[in-house]
């Protein structure tokens, strides 16, 4: 139980870090990698499919 809680907290922190890092990119940089701002939450969560 405790281990699953720790994993859930770590996954949320990873998600937040990914959103933060992607949000710092300019629109041009996002476009260069085939993304736009609306894609950031899905990419950060690992559920993005192109």
QUIVEN-V923630 format. One line per field, one symbol per residue. burial: b if it has 16 or more other ideal C-beta (glycine too) atoms within 10 Angstrom, else e. A space follows every 10 residues. Layout:
BEGIN
burial=???
END
This chain:
BEGIN
burial=eeeeeeeeee eeeeeeebee ebeeeeeeeb eeeebeeeeb eebbeeeeee
END
